[in-house]
Amino acid sequence: MLGPALRSALAPALAPALRSAALPRARAAAAAALASGSRLHAVRRYLSSPSAAAEPDAAAAAVAAAAEAETAAAEQKPPRQFNRFWKSVTLGVTSTGFTVLLDGRALKTPDGHQVLIPLNRPVLAALTAAEWEGQEKILKSFSLPLTSIVVRAIDSFTDAEIRKGVIDGLLKYVHTDSVCYRQPYPDSFVKLQEQYWTPLVDWLKRAYGLDIVTTDGILSIQQSDEVMAKLRSIVEAYDNVKLAAFEKAVLRSKSFIIALALMEREINVDFAATAGRLEVIHQIERWGEVEDSHDTDREDLKRQLGSVACVIASSL
């Protein structure tokens, strides 16, 4: 929740957005996203190192050290915890964008770039600042999802070669997308596929004229060059922030098609999270839910996709 000081600082910059139709959706998406995230758990180690003593910008140290969090999460290591080390959060405005200030010091990326959020995204700037103000005494690795998206956009996607490589990698998901591989039995799972996956294939046909190949066999399939070219053109049109959000959606949902439908506002977070876990949901319906496993995975996916929804809403 934005404190009085931050609300006061944001008011002039956010006035146009506050009057727009996008903000209610941004607020709704933020509720699901602000408690999630990545790239934050190794700050204490960095701050206790000799190099930290020479670094005047504690905010830069925080983001730089926090970049290790996603690797630790992938390796299923327990997240490190550390104390909040700043007292105030404000939002600065420059000629090139908004910047988050912790105790007046500009937030920087692991590569040393200043975190600048485009001026046409005041809602995203406000929500990113709120992530930092909303931290309590103990911080955890999952608490800065929007910051991780912004940092990814700045440190990686400003490099044209890296950006192209990421898009190439994401397109590989199309040929192995779960949405395209159907199971003909049992009937209960067939119904789930018809409810959540078939509408996505129909949407691609209706919206873009794409004939997506699906199969219920065991052999792999390949989408046509026409389909791949069109999907590439859609993603290449995303700016760096949207591309970073799309990447997160693909990797978290493990589906290019589900992520694209979310980005293009065809489906909401709940639908995307369900469509991305259909096999697991069917197993739960048959055998029951494993406490502290299935439920936590479900909520984490919703939080991650919620941060993507914040980016989408902020760009309306």
Helices and strands as residue ranges (DSSP letters): H 4-18, H 22-33, H 43-47, H 50-53, H 58-66, H 69-74, E 82-83, E 89-93, E 98-102, E 105-106, H 122-133, E 138-139, H 145-155, H 160-175, G 178-180, H 187-196, H 198-208, H 225-236, H 240-253, H 256-263, H 269-275, H 278-287, H 294-314
